[in-house]
Amino acid sequence: MEFIKHKGIKIAVNIDGRGENVFLVSGLGGRASFWKNTIPTLEKSFTVVSHDHRGCGKSSRAKIVYSIKQMSKDVLTIMDQLSIKKIHFVGHSTGGAIGQFIAIHYPEKINKLVLSSSWAGPNPYFLNLFQSRRNILNQGNAELYLSDGILRSYPPKYLSKNPEIISSTTAERLEMFPGVEIEDSRINAVLEHDLRAEIHKIKHKTLVICASDDQITPVELSEELAETIPNTEKRILPFGGHFTPHTVAKKYNDCILQFLKNES
């Protein structure tokens, strides 16, 4: 891991593999380690760049007002610092919101776009879910907030077969927890993301991928993206929950790799 330094902050970045540049951008948790099951597949064909979002992981714990625009500008800063002009962009959940913003406002920066378990704008379920999670967070119980997120991110059947994930992942995230103020601001960024009026402007070849049993960004939100963005392929996996890059890693990676390597 190396660090990109810019205007008094540092952003932790991983660079793996060799070839065309692919950026993997994680969700609300904001850490490069989210992609631990995806990088080994993609690095055989691409240079894979992943990072800890500002406020997360090993990056600066800046107490700022977080937004999708700000997170997008951090991605562009990484590109500039690494002298990378254009990328394939794979964004999961909040990472997909970042991808939409860049594709609309900086279209020349993206080649192909993957929107993984993401959304164009919130629906009532989404708003109520994140407000509920926010309420848990602001009660001051970070462990309960994190374990609630794990329970919602994985399918019940998967967690029943792998119960250790609940405690081990919660403990890992608690160790890296950025604090209530930063997390609350990042949730606010999620709640305010709404590009429904603009996503039709995205002209990039796009893959929308999710699982039909996603409890955080339900399948209808991905279907809305696929129906509104003109040049889109859609892959709805039958199982996997919100964390498909973990639960059905091989199937997920195969879909991403096939999309990125297909020249048609």
N, C-alpha and C positions, 0 to 999 in steps of 0.2 A: 504494500500500500504506500502511495506517495501523497504529497499534499500540494494542492493548488492554493497559492496565497493571493488574495485580492482584497484591497481596501480594508486591511486590518483583520480579515477573517481567513480561515483555512478550511478547505474542503478536501476530505479524504477520498482518494480515487484509486481504484484497482484497474490495471490494464493487463489483459491476458490475450494470448494468441497472436495471430498474424493474418493480415488480409484487409478487406474492406472494413470500415469502422461501423460497429454496432454499439449503440448505447442502450444499456439495460437500466431502466429507471423504476425504482420500487415505489410502494404505496405510502400510506400514512406512517408506517414504522420507519421508513426513510433510510434503510441501511442496505449497503451493497451485499451483505451476507444473505439477503433474501434470495439471491440468485445462485446460491451454492450448487443447486442441482441442474441449472441451465448452462452455466459458464463452461463446464467440461465438454458439452456437446457443441456449442457454438464456436469455442476457441480453436477447434480443428479447422475451421474455414474462414474465420473472421478475427479481426482485432476487437476484443470485447472490452468496453469501458463501463464500469459501474462505480457508483459513488455513494457515500453517506451524505444525505441531504444536510444542508445547514441546520443546526439545532439537533442533529441526530448522530448516533454512533461516535466516531472519532473526529467529526467535523466540529467547528466552533459552535458553542452553545449560545448563539446570539439571541438576546431577548428583544426581538423586533416584532413588527406586525407581519406575520407570514401570509402569503397569498400564492395562488397558482402562478401569477405573473412573476413574482419574486423568485419562486422555485425554478421557473423557466429561464429567467435571466441567469441563475446560477449554472444551469446546464450550458447555456451559451458562453458563459465565462470559462467553463472547463474546456469547451471546444476551442475558444480563442487561445487559451493558455497552452493547449496542446497542438496548436496550429492545424486543427482539423476543420475543413470547410463544410463537409457534408457527411451525414450519417444515416444509417438505418436506425430507426427509433423504436424500441420496444418498451412500452410503459404499462405497468400493472396498476390498476385502480387509480390512486392519485397520480401515479406516473403517467397513466393514460390521459388524465386531465392536462398534465404538463405537455404531453405530446400534441394534444389538440391545439393548445395555445401557440406552440411553436409553429405547427403546420399552418395555422391561419395567419399569424403575424410575421413569421420568418420562413416562408415556404421554401426558400432557396437553401435552407439548412438541412432539409430532410429529403432522403431518397424514398425509402419505403417506411410505412408507419404501421406499427402493431398496437392495437388498443385492447389490452387484456383485462377483463373484468372491470371495465370502466363505465363512465356515464357522461352524457352531454350536459345534463342538468338534473337537479333532484326531483324526485316525486314525493308524495306524502309519506310513504313508508320510509324512504331514505332519510328524510328530514327528521322524522320521529325517532328512528333508530339512532342517529348520531346525536340527537339532543339527549336521548336517554343515556348514551355512553358518556356524553359530556357531563351530565348530572352526576354519574358515578365518579368520574374523574375529580370533579370539584367538591365532592364530599371528602376528598383528601386520602382516599384509599387507592393508591396506585396499583397495588397487587390485584385488587378486585377488578379494577378497570382493565388491566392487562389480561387477566384470566378470562374475563367476559369476552374480550376480543378474540382470544384463541378459540373459545367454544363456538363463536359465531363463524370463524374463518374455515374451520374444518368440518366435513360431514360427520354426523353422529356415528355412523358405522365405522368410519376411519378412526375416530378417536376411541371407540370401544375396542378396536383391535390394537391400538397403539396408545394406551392411556398415559404412558410416561410423557407423551408430548405436552400434555397440559401443564404438568408441574415443571418440566425441564425448560420448556419454551417461555413460560411465565417468569421463571427465575432468571433466564438469560436476558429477557427484555427488561426486567426490573433492574438488573445490574447496569443497563445502558439507558435507563429512563431519563429523559432530559429535564424533567420537572413539570409541574402542573401548568405553569405559565406558558411555556413553550408548546406543550402538547395541546393546551386549550386553543392557542392561536392557530396551530396547524389544523385542528378540527374546524375552526371557523373558516379557514381557507377552503376546506372541503365543502362546507355548507354553502359557501358563496360561489362556488364554481358553477356557472351556467352559460354555456356557449351554444344553446339550442338555436339561437337566431343566426349563428355564424358557421356551424360545422358543415353546412352544404357547400361552403367555399373551399373545403379541403379537396385538392385535386390529386393528391398522392395516391399511389396504389396502397390500399389499406387492408389489413386483416383485423377483423373483430373476432376475438376468441373469449369464451367464458364457459362455465359449467351450468347446466340447467338447475342445479340445486344450490346455487350461490345465495347465501343469506344476507350478504352485505351489499353487493351491487346485483340485485336480481336480474335474471335473464332478460326481462323486458327492457332494461336500460341498455344492454348491449344490442338488442334487436333494434332499438331506436337509432343507435349509432349506425348500424349496418344499413338501415333503411334510408338514412338521411345523407350519409357521405357517399358521393356518386360511385367511385371506383373501388368497391369494397367486396372482399370475400368474407364469409361468415362461417365460423366453426363453433357449434354449440356442443360441448362435450357432455355426455349423459351423466357424468359423476365427477366430483372433485371439489365442490364447495368453492369458496373464494380463493383458496390457496392452491389452485391447480398446478402451479410450478413445483409444488411439493407433493401433492397427493397423487397426481397422475403424471409424474415428471416426464416419463418417456413419451407418452402420447402428446403431451404439451410441447415438448422440445421438437418432436418430429414435425408437428404442425408449423412451428416457428421456422425451423430450418428449411422445410420445403418451400414455404412462402418466400423467404429471403433469397433462396438460391434459384428460384424459378425466374427465368429471364423473359417469359412471355408477358 
